[in-house]
Structures are given as structure tokens and as C-alpha cells.
Amino acid sequence: MIRAGSLALLLLASPSAFAQEEEADQPPACSVWTAQMQEDEGGSVFTASACAEDRPDAYLLLTCSAGRVFIRYDMAAGAERSPGLAEKAGVDFTIGLSTQRVAMQHQEMDGMFAADVVANGPLIALMASGENLRISDGDGIYPEHRFGLSGSSTALTELLARCS
């Protein structure tokens, strides 16, 4: 009787356990790029964004104005140390064998690293191609994060269309 009861509990628990295991294998929903209005400290702003597949609390946010794309990236997410005040870092955006390095600076207000690049430049073209984006700092102080590029081309096209 004890064996039958244990078997029944195991069978009842198994579908749920399998579902949780399958969910763990799925990338986070925010890993698909979006382009939409988001609230910022100055009000609503059109933003293309995604989160890291390996760390859903590490965000990559892009806004655009006057031909410049403004990038905010949560590079210190999961790091063993906090960034210093106005810390600067060379950040590598890599897809396959292609890498673009961007000089970024830590912004104390939101805890993210920020930079701006030319809207029609090589970094934006790189981020609209390929399948996976790896972002790492050149000194290896912070953990590397991986971003899927599903929807990136559409999101970046929508962003650039509003970049005046």
C-alpha cells in the first residue's frame, strides 16, 4: 500500500516537474526584442529593448534622437563588484567573428552603463544581423551576457524610423 501511494504521488508530481524543467530550458520572454514606448525619467520615450538570455535582469535598452542611438546596458548584473562612480569601460558587442567596441560610462542614477553611437553605423547594423549577441567588457571585470537577436531587426528599424 505504501508503494502504491508513493507511486501515485510520483505520477501526480511528474507532469508538473517536467513542465518546470521545460520552462527552465526556455529563454526568458524579454529575450525577444521589442520596440515600444517606455517610461523614462523625462517621460515616455520610444525604446528598443531586450534582456540577456543567461540573465533576465540584465537589460539592453536603445533610444534614438537626432541621428544618435543612446545605449543603456546593465553590464554589472551578476557581477561580484559594483561599478565605481563614472567608471568607464570598453564594451565589446560580438556576433560571430564580428566585434564592435563602444566606450561606455557607468551612470549612477540607474546603475547602467551608457553610450551613444551613430544611428546608421556599424554597431546598429551588427545588432540587426546574426542570431546571438555577446556583450562583455574589454577588461573582463564584469560577466559576459548573451542576447538573442529574435526581433532585433524589426525593433531597430522601428527605432531608427523615429530617430529625427
Contacts in CASP RR format, 6 or more apart in sequence:
PFRMAT RR
TARGET T0000
AUTHOR 0000-0000-0000
METHOD contacts of the structure
MODEL  1
MIRAGSLALLLLASPSAFAQEEEADQPPACSVWTAQMQEDEGGSVFTASA
CAEDRPDAYLLLTCSAGRVFIRYDMAAGAERSPGLAEKAGVDFTIGLSTQ
RVAMQHQEMDGMFAADVVANGPLIALMASGENLRISDGDGIYPEHRFGLS
GSSTALTELLARCS
27 53 0 8 1.000
27 148 0 8 1.000
28 51 0 8 1.000
28 53 0 8 1.000
28 56 0 8 1.000
30 49 0 8 1.000
30 50 0 8 1.000
30 51 0 8 1.000
30 56 0 8 1.000
30 59 0 8 1.000
31 50 0 8 1.000
31 51 0 8 1.000
31 52 0 8 1.000
31 53 0 8 1.000
31 56 0 8 1.000
31 147 0 8 1.000
31 148 0 8 1.000
31 150 0 8 1.000
32 50 0 8 1.000
32 150 0 8 1.000
32 151 0 8 1.000
33 48 0 8 1.000
33 49 0 8 1.000
33 50 0 8 1.000
33 148 0 8 1.000
33 149 0 8 1.000
33 150 0 8 1.000
33 151 0 8 1.000
33 152 0 8 1.000
33 154 0 8 1.000
33 155 0 8 1.000
33 156 0 8 1.000
34 48 0 8 1.000
34 49 0 8 1.000
34 50 0 8 1.000
34 155 0 8 1.000
35 46 0 8 1.000
35 47 0 8 1.000
35 48 0 8 1.000
35 49 0 8 1.000
35 154 0 8 1.000
35 155 0 8 1.000
35 156 0 8 1.000
35 158 0 8 1.000
35 159 0 8 1.000
36 46 0 8 1.000
36 47 0 8 1.000
37 44 0 8 1.000
37 45 0 8 1.000
37 46 0 8 1.000
37 47 0 8 1.000
38 44 0 8 1.000
38 45 0 8 1.000
38 46 0 8 1.000
38 47 0 8 1.000
38 49 0 8 1.000
38 61 0 8 1.000
40 47 0 8 1.000
40 63 0 8 1.000
41 109 0 8 1.000
45 63 0 8 1.000
46 63 0 8 1.000
46 64 0 8 1.000
46 158 0 8 1.000
46 159 0 8 1.000
46 162 0 8 1.000
47 61 0 8 1.000
47 62 0 8 1.000
47 63 0 8 1.000
47 159 0 8 1.000
48 61 0 8 1.000
48 62 0 8 1.000
48 63 0 8 1.000
48 152 0 8 1.000
48 155 0 8 1.000
48 156 0 8 1.000
48 158 0 8 1.000
48 159 0 8 1.000
49 59 0 8 1.000
49 60 0 8 1.000
49 61 0 8 1.000
49 62 0 8 1.000
49 155 0 8 1.000
50 59 0 8 1.000
50 60 0 8 1.000
50 147 0 8 1.000
50 148 0 8 1.000
50 152 0 8 1.000
50 155 0 8 1.000
51 57 0 8 1.000
51 58 0 8 1.000
51 59 0 8 1.000
51 60 0 8 1.000
51 147 0 8 1.000
52 58 0 8 1.000
52 59 0 8 1.000
52 60 0 8 1.000
52 77 0 8 1.000
52 135 0 8 1.000
52 145 0 8 1.000
52 146 0 8 1.000
52 147 0 8 1.000
53 146 0 8 1.000
53 147 0 8 1.000
53 148 0 8 1.000
54 145 0 8 1.000
54 146 0 8 1.000
55 77 0 8 1.000
55 78 0 8 1.000
55 143 0 8 1.000
55 145 0 8 1.000
57 74 0 8 1.000
57 77 0 8 1.000
58 73 0 8 1.000
58 74 0 8 1.000
58 75 0 8 1.000
58 77 0 8 1.000
58 78 0 8 1.000
58 145 0 8 1.000
59 72 0 8 1.000
59 73 0 8 1.000
59 74 0 8 1.000
59 112 0 8 1.000
60 71 0 8 1.000
60 72 0 8 1.000
60 73 0 8 1.000
60 74 0 8 1.000
60 135 0 8 1.000
60 147 0 8 1.000
61 71 0 8 1.000
61 72 0 8 1.000
61 73 0 8 1.000
61 112 0 8 1.000
62 69 0 8 1.000
62 70 0 8 1.000
62 71 0 8 1.000
62 72 0 8 1.000
62 156 0 8 1.000
62 159 0 8 1.000
63 69 0 8 1.000
63 70 0 8 1.000
63 159 0 8 1.000
64 70 0 8 1.000
64 119 0 8 1.000
64 159 0 8 1.000
64 160 0 8 1.000
64 162 0 8 1.000
64 163 0 8 1.000
65 163 0 8 1.000
65 164 0 8 1.000
66 163 0 8 1.000
66 164 0 8 1.000
67 118 0 8 1.000
67 119 0 8 1.000
67 120 0 8 1.000
67 163 0 8 1.000
67 164 0 8 1.000
68 116 0 8 1.000
68 117 0 8 1.000
68 118 0 8 1.000
68 119 0 8 1.000
68 163 0 8 1.000
69 116 0 8 1.000
69 117 0 8 1.000
69 118 0 8 1.000
69 119 0 8 1.000
69 123 0 8 1.000
69 124 0 8 1.000
69 159 0 8 1.000
69 160 0 8 1.000
69 163 0 8 1.000
70 114 0 8 1.000
70 115 0 8 1.000
70 116 0 8 1.000
71 102 0 8 1.000
71 104 0 8 1.000
71 114 0 8 1.000
71 115 0 8 1.000
71 116 0 8 1.000
71 117 0 8 1.000
72 107 0 8 1.000
72 110 0 8 1.000
72 112 0 8 1.000
72 113 0 8 1.000
72 114 0 8 1.000
73 91 0 8 1.000
73 104 0 8 1.000
73 112 0 8 1.000
73 113 0 8 1.000
73 114 0 8 1.000
73 135 0 8 1.000
74 111 0 8 1.000
74 112 0 8 1.000
74 113 0 8 1.000
75 83 0 8 1.000
75 89 0 8 1.000
75 91 0 8 1.000
75 104 0 8 1.000
75 112 0 8 1.000
75 113 0 8 1.000
75 135 0 8 1.000
75 137 0 8 1.000
75 142 0 8 1.000
75 145 0 8 1.000
76 82 0 8 1.000
76 83 0 8 1.000
76 106 0 8 1.000
76 111 0 8 1.000
76 113 0 8 1.000
76 142 0 8 1.000
77 143 0 8 1.000
77 145 0 8 1.000
78 143 0 8 1.000
79 141 0 8 1.000
79 142 0 8 1.000
79 143 0 8 1.000
81 141 0 8 1.000
83 106 0 8 1.000
83 111 0 8 1.000
83 113 0 8 1.000
84 106 0 8 1.000
85 106 0 8 1.000
85 108 0 8 1.000
86 105 0 8 1.000
86 106 0 8 1.000
86 108 0 8 1.000
87 105 0 8 1.000
87 106 0 8 1.000
88 103 0 8 1.000
88 104 0 8 1.000
88 105 0 8 1.000
88 106 0 8 1.000
89 103 0 8 1.000
89 104 0 8 1.000
89 105 0 8 1.000
89 106 0 8 1.000
89 113 0 8 1.000
89 137 0 8 1.000
89 138 0 8 1.000
89 139 0 8 1.000
89 141 0 8 1.000
89 142 0 8 1.000
90 101 0 8 1.000
90 102 0 8 1.000
90 103 0 8 1.000
90 104 0 8 1.000
90 137 0 8 1.000
90 138 0 8 1.000
90 139 0 8 1.000
91 101 0 8 1.000
91 102 0 8 1.000
91 103 0 8 1.000
91 104 0 8 1.000
91 113 0 8 1.000
91 115 0 8 1.000
91 135 0 8 1.000
91 136 0 8 1.000
91 137 0 8 1.000
91 138 0 8 1.000
92 99 0 8 1.000
92 100 0 8 1.000
92 101 0 8 1.000
92 134 0 8 1.000
92 135 0 8 1.000
92 136 0 8 1.000
92 137 0 8 1.000
92 138 0 8 1.000
93 99 0 8 1.000
93 100 0 8 1.000
93 101 0 8 1.000
93 102 0 8 1.000
93 123 0 8 1.000
93 126 0 8 1.000
93 127 0 8 1.000
93 133 0 8 1.000
93 134 0 8 1.000
93 135 0 8 1.000
94 100 0 8 1.000
94 133 0 8 1.000
94 134 0 8 1.000
94 135 0 8 1.000
94 136 0 8 1.000
95 126 0 8 1.000
95 127 0 8 1.000
95 129 0 8 1.000
95 130 0 8 1.000
95 131 0 8 1.000
95 132 0 8 1.000
95 133 0 8 1.000
95 134 0 8 1.000
95 149 0 8 1.000
96 130 0 8 1.000
96 132 0 8 1.000
98 126 0 8 1.000
100 122 0 8 1.000
100 123 0 8 1.000
100 126 0 8 1.000
101 138 0 8 1.000
102 115 0 8 1.000
102 117 0 8 1.000
102 123 0 8 1.000
103 115 0 8 1.000
104 113 0 8 1.000
104 114 0 8 1.000
104 115 0 8 1.000
105 113 0 8 1.000
105 114 0 8 1.000
105 115 0 8 1.000
106 112 0 8 1.000
106 113 0 8 1.000
106 114 0 8 1.000
107 113 0 8 1.000
107 114 0 8 1.000
117 123 0 8 1.000
117 124 0 8 1.000
118 124 0 8 1.000
119 160 0 8 1.000
119 163 0 8 1.000
120 160 0 8 1.000
124 156 0 8 1.000
124 160 0 8 1.000
127 133 0 8 1.000
127 149 0 8 1.000
127 152 0 8 1.000
127 156 0 8 1.000
128 149 0 8 1.000
128 152 0 8 1.000
128 153 0 8 1.000
128 156 0 8 1.000
128 157 0 8 1.000
129 149 0 8 1.000
129 153 0 8 1.000
130 149 0 8 1.000
131 148 0 8 1.000
131 149 0 8 1.000
132 146 0 8 1.000
132 147 0 8 1.000
132 148 0 8 1.000
132 149 0 8 1.000
133 146 0 8 1.000
133 147 0 8 1.000
133 148 0 8 1.000
133 149 0 8 1.000
133 152 0 8 1.000
134 144 0 8 1.000
134 145 0 8 1.000
134 146 0 8 1.000
134 147 0 8 1.000
135 144 0 8 1.000
135 145 0 8 1.000
135 146 0 8 1.000
135 147 0 8 1.000
136 142 0 8 1.000
136 143 0 8 1.000
136 144 0 8 1.000
136 145 0 8 1.000
END
